[in-house]
Amino acid sequence: MSGRLYRALSQLHQQVQEKIEVAERSPAPDWVRISELKRRKLSIKDKMKRILEDGRGALSPRSLTGAVRRPSQRIPLSGDI
């Protein structure tokens, strides 16, 4: 599963890179859009890195869309300690 997810993320990363390149070549580049695309590309790269580090690919398919990933473990609050 993690291999397929990694390949899908890799393809998505390449597609976003191509969109960035097209946007930058525009006569009047939309720098806000380019910045958003670069953030998305970095997010995808981080997910790919986590897959390689974890070796388990514990990302849901929804996380491919850029949705916020919630931590799997509960973070203790100051009153819980």
Steps between C-alpha positions, in 0.01 A plus 500: 500500500771751591676441168187589303434802719860616458475470120169688499654777709803509272277547195299768679826674597607503134161636386518784752857577385380522140220739604756718678721512192208594274384769744851648529532525119178698477533863382333612825572231761254463786750484784235416759397195297864403447564528873198276573625243249847503655351444846296210365808353333693522827213336688501212252876467536466485880239222468733308270781539754274373782414192295868423452582564867202313643507217253132450557333774295238578762348784301138489399403557135325819613837645598592508130253784451682723745262446790646549844633177646414453862755336730424138582597543864323725744713787622477532880378834629653664805210379719550139383853465637 
